[in-house]
């Protein structure tokens, strides 16, 4: 593995990047969206937890909007 290579991890809705100060993430920009980076986080596990919390909040919000 290259130690000096820049690593960017892209998910369907999120981009995660390792920087010298720590881990950062943002929603993946589409069209003219301006990325809003959040961080730094100490580990990939911390970033994953924050993304999971954000997704959970979205799922819970839409759960109440469904008929039935």
Secondary structure, DSSP 4 states (H G I P E B T S, - for coil): --SSS--EEE-SSEEEEEETTEEEEEEPP-TTPPP--EEEESSHHHHHHHHHHHHHHHHHHHHTTS--
